[in-house]
Amino acid sequence: MERYIDKDFSLSTGGFMDQSIQREFELFDVLTVLRENEKDAIFRIGEGGSIGATPVIKDGVLYFGSCDKNFYAVEAATGRLVWKFRTDGPVCICRGCAIAGGRIYFGSYDHYLYCLGIDGSLIWRFKARDIVNSTPLVREGIVYFGSKDQNMYALDAEKGTMLWKFWTPGSISASPVWDDGIIYFGSFDKNLYAISAQGKLLWKYRTDDYVVEPVAVSDGIIYLPSTDRNLYALSAEGKLLWKYRTFGPCASMPVARGGRVYFGCSDHNLYVLDAGTGRLLWKFKTRNIIYGNPAVTDDRVYVCSCDQNLYALDLDGRQLWKYKTQGFASSAPSAAGVIYFGSWDCHMYAVSSDGMLLWKFKAASSTQAPVTISLEHMQGMGAIPVGPAMESRRGVEEAMPERRDNYGSLTSNYIRDGDDELDITTMDGVTKQYRSSGKKYR
């Protein structure tokens, strides 16, 4: 595996991901908060069996997508393959699917939103102008979804014809959320939008950075994560009630339950706040970023971390057990007596409530998906959060201080590029500068 920064500031991870450095490989931190550029070519995920999608259970069947281009249906009890559907694009890593009216809706990196029958047959597909990586929302015969082409779409769920689209100045990867006839979604333009079911803007709320994850709505309060490191609580009218600041970009959908708000963060922590006041109740630290939202039951909290583990906690934040995979666990677990979650090691797992493996399903490809991340054409775009595993072999790694930060890893280092220089600033404020050759010069 090679990691390098060339003279054109093209920073890449070549070959397949080396699991030995997985604890420090902040992949999804990068994927969710890298700045956009004119050519829209920040990163590429190649074909492989890695599973980052959130599984959805319906009538004893588990549905999920994979980087091997396939969308799978497997028996929830046994892990036996029921059917699979292959998309046309280079990658299929949808966050999740929506199931309504006997149909399955999901997006793909091939720019299509798909509608399948419950038997896996294609009913229709709709082509956007770029990647579809938000989980669709289906309400009252309409399917809503966002795209990297900067539009929120509304389609006829039966026919797949477009009813309207709502444009924003940034890509949309956050899944839309419905509450009392209002659709909420975030954009890379830093705003949370509230629009009507007819696509009319009601209000918007601006944060200080990207909104890449869905909001949670409970008891009239909207809980909004942003990569500006804050979780916001807004009223139904879009007014700020409170905000809580973390130590890293918030790249996990919150879960509001029982007067509490649960959310994961790039600073490796699972946070639990009082839903009404934003007061910290407790936090649990893992060894890498938490990308998927936690699953909360009456007496447990389950959360996946990119440190390769699924954690089971009690409601006071005490660890009960953990289950280790061979790749970073980035999906949101589904808990229904059995806990289902995917891993970048090309498997979907089913684990019992006491942490015992029940079965695991291997994707069609056992090769982990390769990742290439490019920083080309980024001049003037500002700070770029990037993880420490992407240091240059020719000297940029020297910018990373030997000491660890206060949550145990060198996460969310900021790179700013100019005409012929590269600044790397760690979260404790240490900045070193490099020429485009990768050599330190100041």
DOPA-364347 format. One line per field, with one value per residue (C-alpha): residue in three letters; chain; x, y, z. Coordinates in Angstrom, 3 decimals. Last residue first. Example, Ala and Ser with C-alpha at 12.3 -4.5 7.8 and 13.67 -1.06 7.14 Angstrom:
rest <- [SER	ALA] .
kette <- [A	A] .
X <- [13.670	12.300] .
Y <- [-1.060	-4.500] .
Z <- [7.140	7.800] .
//
This chain:
rest <- [ARG	TYR	LYS	LYS	GLY	SER	SER	ARG	TYR	GLN	LYS	THR	VAL	GLY	ASP	MET	THR	THR	ILE	ASP	LEU	GLU	ASP	ASP	GLY	ASP	ARG	ILE	TYR	ASN	SER	THR	LEU	SER	GLY	TYR	ASN	ASP	ARG	ARG	GLU	PRO	MET	ALA	GLU	GLU	VAL	GLY	ARG	ARG	SER	GLU	MET	ALA	PRO	GLY	VAL	PRO	ILE	ALA	GLY	MET	GLY	GLN	MET	HIS	GLU	LEU	SER	ILE	THR	VAL	PRO	ALA	GLN	THR	SER	SER	ALA	ALA	LYS	PHE	LYS	TRP	LEU	LEU	MET	GLY	ASP	SER	SER	VAL	ALA	TYR	MET	HIS	CYS	ASP	TRP	SER	GLY	PHE	TYR	ILE	VAL	GLY	ALA	ALA	SER	PRO	ALA	SER	SER	ALA	PHE	GLY	GLN	THR	LYS	TYR	LYS	TRP	LEU	GLN	ARG	GLY	ASP	LEU	ASP	LEU	ALA	TYR	LEU	ASN	GLN	ASP	CYS	SER	CYS	VAL	TYR	VAL	ARG	ASP	ASP	THR	VAL	ALA	PRO	ASN	GLY	TYR	ILE	ILE	ASN	ARG	THR	LYS	PHE	LYS	TRP	LEU	LEU	ARG	GLY	THR	GLY	ALA	ASP	LEU	VAL	TYR	LEU	ASN	HIS	ASP	SER	CYS	GLY	PHE	TYR	VAL	ARG	GLY	GLY	ARG	ALA	VAL	PRO	MET	SER	ALA	CYS	PRO	GLY	PHE	THR	ARG	TYR	LYS	TRP	LEU	LEU	LYS	GLY	GLU	ALA	SER	LEU	ALA	TYR	LEU	ASN	ARG	ASP	THR	SER	PRO	LEU	TYR	ILE	ILE	GLY	ASP	SER	VAL	ALA	VAL	PRO	GLU	VAL	VAL	TYR	ASP	ASP	THR	ARG	TYR	LYS	TRP	LEU	LEU	LYS	GLY	GLN	ALA	SER	ILE	ALA	TYR	LEU	ASN	LYS	ASP	PHE	SER	GLY	PHE	TYR	ILE	ILE	GLY	ASP	ASP	TRP	VAL	PRO	SER	ALA	SER	ILE	SER	GLY	PRO	THR	TRP	PHE	LYS	TRP	LEU	MET	THR	GLY	LYS	GLU	ALA	ASP	LEU	ALA	TYR	MET	ASN	GLN	ASP	LYS	SER	GLY	PHE	TYR	VAL	ILE	GLY	GLU	ARG	VAL	LEU	PRO	THR	SER	ASN	VAL	ILE	ASP	ARG	ALA	LYS	PHE	ARG	TRP	ILE	LEU	SER	GLY	ASP	ILE	GLY	LEU	CYS	TYR	LEU	TYR	HIS	ASP	TYR	SER	GLY	PHE	TYR	ILE	ARG	GLY	GLY	ALA	ILE	ALA	CYS	GLY	ARG	CYS	ILE	CYS	VAL	PRO	GLY	ASP	THR	ARG	PHE	LYS	TRP	VAL	LEU	ARG	GLY	THR	ALA	ALA	GLU	VAL	ALA	TYR	PHE	ASN	LYS	ASP	CYS	SER	GLY	PHE	TYR	LEU	VAL	GLY	ASP	LYS	ILE	VAL	PRO	THR	ALA	GLY	ILE	SER	GLY	GLY	GLU	GLY	ILE	ARG	PHE	ILE	ALA	ASP	LYS	GLU	ASN	GLU	ARG	LEU	VAL	THR	LEU	VAL	ASP	PHE	LEU	GLU	PHE	GLU	ARG	GLN	ILE	SER	GLN	ASP	MET	PHE	GLY	GLY	THR	SER	LEU	SER	PHE	ASP	LYS	ASP	ILE	TYR	ARG	GLU	MET] .
kette <- [A	A	A	A	A	A	A	A	A	A	A	A	A	A	A	A	A	A	A	A	A	A	A	A	A	A	A	A	A	A	A	A	A	A	A	A	A	A	A	A	A	A	A	A	A	A	A	A	A	A	A	A	A	A	A	A	A	A	A	A	A	A	A	A	A	A	A	A	A	A	A	A	A	A	A	A	A	A	A	A	A	A	A	A	A	A	A	A	A	A	A	A	A	A	A	A	A	A	A	A	A	A	A	A	A	A	A	A	A	A	A	A	A	A	A	A	A	A	A	A	A	A	A	A	A	A	A	A	A	A	A	A	A	A	A	A	A	A	A	A	A	A	A	A	A	A	A	A	A	A	A	A	A	A	A	A	A	A	A	A	A	A	A	A	A	A	A	A	A	A	A	A	A	A	A	A	A	A	A	A	A	A	A	A	A	A	A	A	A	A	A	A	A	A	A	A	A	A	A	A	A	A	A	A	A	A	A	A	A	A	A	A	A	A	A	A	A	A	A	A	A	A	A	A	A	A	A	A	A	A	A	A	A	A	A	A	A	A	A	A	A	A	A	A	A	A	A	A	A	A	A	A	A	A	A	A	A	A	A	A	A	A	A	A	A	A	A	A	A	A	A	A	A	A	A	A	A	A	A	A	A	A	A	A	A	A	A	A	A	A	A	A	A	A	A	A	A	A	A	A	A	A	A	A	A	A	A	A	A	A	A	A	A	A	A	A	A	A	A	A	A	A	A	A	A	A	A	A	A	A	A	A	A	A	A	A	A	A	A	A	A	A	A	A	A	A	A	A	A	A	A	A	A	A	A	A	A	A	A	A	A	A	A	A	A	A	A	A	A	A	A	A	A	A	A	A	A	A	A	A	A	A	A	A	A	A	A	A	A	A	A	A	A	A	A	A	A	A	A	A	A	A	A	A	A	A	A	A	A	A	A	A	A	A	A	A	A	A	A	A	A	A	A	A	A	A	A	A	A	A	A	A	A	A	A	A	A	A	A	A	A	A] .
X <- [9.149	10.380	9.244	9.677	6.601	7.623	4.676	6.564	5.659	4.417	4.104	1.318	0.791	-2.625	-3.636	-5.972	-3.083	-2.243	-0.726	0.104	0.948	2.736	3.099	0.039	-1.834	-3.089	-4.658	-4.541	-6.284	-5.710	-8.977	-7.665	-4.236	-5.432	-6.142	-8.875	-6.754	-4.329	-1.440	2.161	4.591	3.426	2.269	4.151	6.924	4.453	4.775	8.268	8.494	6.135	3.392	0.761	-2.603	-2.912	-3.157	-6.727	-7.880	-9.993	-9.570	-9.287	-9.990	-11.110	-8.572	-6.645	-8.439	-7.938	-6.452	-6.865	-7.526	-8.585	-8.243	-9.875	-9.669	-12.658	-11.731	-11.359	-13.716	-16.054	-19.516	-20.140	-19.562	-22.400	-21.712	-23.632	-24.684	-21.587	-21.896	-22.010	-24.637	-27.418	-26.573	-24.458	-25.369	-22.576	-22.406	-18.992	-16.572	-13.879	-15.213	-17.816	-21.584	-24.009	-26.852	-27.645	-30.136	-32.975	-34.001	-30.926	-29.782	-26.219	-25.196	-22.429	-18.802	-17.195	-13.570	-12.192	-11.281	-14.193	-14.198	-17.231	-17.466	-18.955	-20.872	-19.220	-20.636	-22.315	-25.128	-27.706	-25.701	-23.153	-22.610	-19.733	-19.198	-15.514	-13.237	-11.623	-13.897	-16.570	-19.975	-22.514	-25.041	-26.814	-28.744	-31.629	-34.806	-33.046	-30.737	-28.960	-26.071	-25.654	-22.916	-19.640	-17.880	-14.222	-11.452	-10.313	-13.630	-14.560	-17.905	-19.615	-21.910	-24.773	-23.579	-26.094	-27.852	-30.830	-33.912	-32.410	-29.992	-26.873	-25.213	-22.011	-20.261	-16.649	-13.941	-13.297	-15.033	-18.329	-21.182	-24.634	-27.162	-29.785	-31.709	-35.233	-36.135	-34.963	-33.355	-30.850	-28.348	-27.038	-23.264	-20.592	-20.072	-16.679	-14.275	-13.676	-17.340	-19.448	-23.038	-25.672	-28.798	-32.264	-31.402	-34.434	-35.492	-39.249	-39.616	-37.071	-33.423	-30.921	-27.442	-24.660	-21.385	-18.020	-18.215	-18.853	-22.478	-25.074	-28.650	-31.156	-34.584	-36.952	-40.740	-40.977	-38.336	-36.655	-33.296	-31.191	-29.549	-25.791	-23.650	-24.253	-21.038	-19.475	-20.240	-23.972	-26.741	-30.434	-32.989	-36.681	-39.910	-38.544	-41.138	-40.657	-44.297	-43.825	-42.704	-39.085	-36.851	-33.219	-30.123	-27.316	-23.540	-23.450	-22.569	-26.268	-28.635	-32.150	-35.527	-38.863	-41.985	-45.386	-45.427	-41.858	-39.992	-36.212	-34.148	-30.848	-27.699	-25.518	-26.531	-23.880	-23.807	-25.421	-28.924	-31.504	-34.996	-36.422	-39.978	-42.397	-39.865	-41.194	-40.336	-43.688	-45.080	-42.968	-43.635	-40.383	-39.207	-35.573	-33.227	-30.594	-26.909	-25.620	-24.229	-27.722	-30.612	-33.690	-37.473	-39.916	-43.564	-46.641	-47.626	-44.130	-40.964	-37.547	-34.463	-31.149	-28.610	-25.706	-26.935	-23.854	-24.257	-26.645	-29.634	-30.906	-34.162	-34.666	-37.749	-39.340	-36.169	-36.761	-35.318	-38.271	-39.540	-39.757	-37.001	-36.840	-33.405	-32.046	-29.278	-26.050	-23.751	-22.730	-25.966	-29.292	-31.961	-35.702	-37.329	-40.957	-43.764	-45.613	-42.647	-39.044	-36.332	-32.671	-29.474	-26.235	-25.740	-22.338	-22.664	-19.525	-18.425	-21.970	-24.376	-26.104	-26.266	-29.220	-28.847	-31.209	-32.182	-28.657	-28.572	-27.609	-29.554	-32.220	-32.105	-32.366	-30.387	-31.306	-28.331	-27.629	-24.545	-21.933	-19.063	-19.026	-22.029	-25.731	-28.136	-31.421	-32.087	-35.129	-37.370	-40.374	-38.331	-34.909	-32.731	-28.934	-26.917	-24.372	-20.622	-20.036	-16.698	-16.853	-14.731	-15.033	-13.319	-14.111	-13.078	-12.367	-12.330	-13.275	-16.006	-14.136	-14.895	-13.963	-15.750	-14.088	-13.516	-15.955	-17.840	-15.290	-12.413	-13.999	-15.155	-11.607	-9.938	-7.286	-5.699	-7.202	-7.041	-3.280	-2.917	-5.970	-3.979	-6.494	-6.109	-3.845	-3.184	-4.169	-3.873	-3.005	-2.780	-1.084	0.249	3.840	2.787	1.455	1.870	0.422	1.347	0.000] .
Y <- [26.049	24.152	20.569	18.477	16.961	18.101	20.512	22.504	21.835	23.772	22.801	23.810	22.700	23.846	20.873	19.706	19.205	21.767	20.686	23.482	22.632	25.023	25.952	27.934	27.305	24.195	23.937	20.613	20.099	17.104	15.442	12.556	12.013	9.464	8.981	11.322	13.995	14.286	11.917	12.985	12.203	15.204	14.668	17.073	14.538	12.409	14.956	13.704	11.625	8.819	11.412	11.216	9.722	7.566	10.718	11.538	14.475	17.539	20.060	23.729	26.342	26.083	28.564	26.016	22.642	21.746	18.353	16.942	13.401	10.388	6.888	3.976	0.260	-1.914	-4.972	-8.122	-10.908	-10.149	-11.675	-10.458	-12.791	-13.338	-13.822	-15.964	-16.182	-14.599	-14.215	-10.756	-11.280	-9.721	-12.121	-11.103	-11.167	-9.890	-8.660	-9.331	-7.733	-6.727	-3.159	-4.216	-4.515	-4.675	-6.809	-7.078	-9.794	-8.988	-6.411	-4.208	-2.700	-1.443	1.785	1.002	1.979	-1.104	-0.837	-4.099	-7.471	-7.655	-7.380	-7.855	-5.813	-6.486	-4.885	-1.476	0.965	4.039	4.434	2.994	-0.225	-0.566	-3.019	-2.161	-3.324	-3.186	-2.542	0.659	2.347	2.166	0.526	1.366	-0.607	0.982	-1.270	-1.313	-0.309	-0.287	2.256	1.638	4.034	6.169	5.218	7.121	6.646	7.549	5.471	3.972	4.080	6.543	6.514	9.722	10.609	12.860	15.960	18.800	19.694	21.132	19.284	16.182	15.580	14.437	11.104	11.221	8.303	9.289	8.660	12.379	11.782	11.692	9.431	10.502	9.768	12.316	11.685	12.238	8.598	8.443	10.804	9.177	11.475	10.765	10.435	12.594	15.215	16.718	16.551	17.654	18.171	21.292	21.152	23.530	25.035	26.245	27.735	28.836	26.868	27.201	23.625	24.592	23.781	21.695	21.812	19.225	20.960	19.925	22.213	18.912	19.364	17.351	18.705	17.678	19.093	19.597	19.277	16.280	14.381	15.065	13.541	15.130	13.311	13.477	15.611	19.118	20.880	23.726	26.789	26.120	27.870	27.285	27.215	28.083	27.097	26.452	24.992	21.451	20.323	18.230	21.473	22.398	22.722	23.052	22.653	24.724	24.319	24.459	20.758	20.207	19.126	17.723	18.278	17.528	18.955	17.212	16.584	15.241	13.736	13.239	13.506	11.625	13.723	13.296	16.510	18.372	22.151	25.330	23.863	22.836	21.493	18.997	18.336	15.585	13.333	10.082	6.831	5.246	4.119	6.204	9.378	11.189	14.065	15.060	17.057	18.492	19.346	16.897	14.918	13.610	13.799	11.603	11.837	9.095	10.078	7.884	9.353	9.205	7.417	8.676	7.569	6.958	9.415	8.383	9.101	9.998	12.464	13.789	11.812	8.770	7.150	3.402	1.306	-1.993	-4.087	-7.553	-8.353	-10.411	-7.535	-5.526	-3.089	0.703	2.076	5.634	5.987	8.012	4.938	5.613	3.975	4.815	2.635	1.963	-1.377	-2.069	-3.966	-0.754	0.784	-0.227	2.416	1.547	2.306	4.169	3.080	1.673	0.697	1.380	1.377	1.808	-0.548	-2.069	-5.769	-7.249	-10.066	-12.782	-14.877	-15.437	-17.389	-15.372	-17.766	-15.875	-12.584	-14.360	-12.404	-9.720	-8.039	-4.965	-5.517	-3.153	-4.868	-1.836	-3.324	-2.676	-3.910	-5.781	-8.286	-10.537	-11.766	-9.681	-6.473	-5.732	-2.842	-3.046	0.208	0.329	0.242	-3.221	-3.958	-6.499	-4.665	-2.247	1.095	3.997	7.279	10.564	14.301	14.285	16.895	18.755	22.106	21.071	19.956	20.153	16.908	16.444	13.192	11.128	12.258	11.413	8.251	7.152	8.141	5.425	5.453	2.288	0.683	0.773	-3.019	-3.253	-2.096	-0.809	-2.123	-0.523	3.190	5.784	9.102	12.729	14.735	17.923	18.484	17.713	14.376	13.567	9.910	6.833	3.439	0.000] .
Z <- [7.703	4.641	5.165	2.062	0.383	-3.075	-3.019	-0.391	3.190	6.220	9.860	12.218	15.839	17.138	19.281	16.503	14.136	11.477	8.175	5.752	2.144	-0.160	-3.786	-4.789	-1.585	0.170	3.618	5.444	8.757	10.988	11.869	13.941	15.446	17.948	21.638	22.673	24.253	21.353	20.942	21.278	18.473	16.501	12.894	10.705	10.223	8.281	5.527	4.869	1.735	2.772	2.765	5.462	4.620	7.713	9.797	8.838	6.760	7.443	4.592	5.468	2.819	-0.792	-2.083	-4.075	-4.230	-7.884	-6.979	-3.462	-4.630	-2.573	-3.998	-2.183	-2.922	-1.937	0.085	-1.966	-0.920	-3.811	-3.919	-0.373	2.545	5.007	8.685	11.119	14.739	16.257	20.016	21.605	24.314	22.240	19.409	16.419	12.730	10.516	6.915	5.485	3.007	5.555	5.304	7.838	7.910	10.822	12.166	15.875	16.844	19.220	16.627	16.435	13.150	13.298	11.550	9.119	9.526	10.999	9.978	8.766	10.251	12.685	16.487	18.725	21.900	25.296	28.150	28.011	30.532	29.061	31.585	29.186	28.896	26.158	23.294	20.956	17.366	16.588	13.624	15.047	12.489	15.143	15.338	18.046	20.054	23.007	25.346	27.841	26.012	22.639	20.996	17.683	17.146	14.011	11.606	11.334	14.633	14.304	15.797	19.098	20.965	23.700	25.497	26.558	29.418	30.426	28.580	28.901	25.661	27.558	26.353	24.812	27.687	25.888	25.095	23.076	21.373	21.040	18.442	17.734	14.409	16.267	17.246	18.372	21.123	22.194	25.405	26.681	26.158	22.560	20.056	17.697	16.013	12.504	12.525	10.925	13.632	12.827	15.763	19.344	20.284	20.737	21.998	20.689	22.187	21.238	17.848	15.844	12.743	13.169	14.462	17.122	16.674	18.652	17.165	17.421	16.795	15.397	12.303	10.468	11.392	13.301	13.597	16.244	15.384	18.316	18.027	20.317	18.324	14.996	14.095	11.368	8.505	7.906	5.608	6.897	5.968	7.917	10.039	10.316	8.418	9.113	6.325	6.151	4.436	0.954	-1.403	-2.725	-2.716	0.437	2.073	2.654	5.708	4.716	6.889	5.496	5.238	1.381	1.596	2.139	4.882	4.792	6.447	4.801	6.427	6.421	10.170	10.229	7.295	7.130	3.957	3.787	3.923	0.841	-0.884	-2.840	-2.501	-3.845	-3.314	-5.907	-5.204	-7.670	-8.796	-9.794	-11.507	-12.931	-11.149	-11.943	-8.593	-6.242	-8.232	-7.773	-5.569	-5.936	-3.692	-5.994	-5.614	-8.282	-5.323	-4.985	-2.537	-2.217	-1.943	-2.976	-3.294	-2.824	0.523	1.991	0.864	1.964	0.068	1.856	0.520	-1.660	-5.175	-7.194	-10.083	-12.712	-11.499	-13.372	-12.333	-12.231	-12.698	-11.709	-11.523	-10.089	-6.661	-5.411	-3.233	-6.416	-7.132	-7.484	-8.172	-7.853	-10.384	-10.467	-10.809	-7.190	-6.153	-4.555	-2.973	-3.135	-2.357	-3.215	-1.490	-0.684	1.090	1.726	1.925	1.492	3.308	3.060	-0.531	-1.334	-4.974	-6.943	-10.592	-11.844	-13.519	-10.499	-9.712	-7.872	-5.385	-4.273	-1.247	0.046	3.291	6.354	8.563	10.517	8.591	5.241	2.684	0.129	-1.472	-3.622	-5.727	-7.140	-5.223	-2.889	-1.107	-0.588	2.075	2.645	5.452	5.119	7.930	6.922	6.511	7.973	6.726	6.760	6.892	4.101	4.547	3.164	1.474	-1.349	-3.841	-6.747	-6.406	-4.108	-5.692	-4.039	-4.641	-8.304	-8.664	-11.381	-9.801	-6.291	-3.150	0.243	2.110	5.007	4.490	2.608	4.773	8.099	6.355	5.748	9.026	8.840	12.278	13.699	10.243	10.046	10.001	7.773	4.761	2.262	-1.216	-3.796	-3.791	-1.253	-2.981	-2.417	-5.611	-4.513	-8.042	-7.019	-5.536	-2.100	-1.203	0.414	-0.963	0.000] .
//
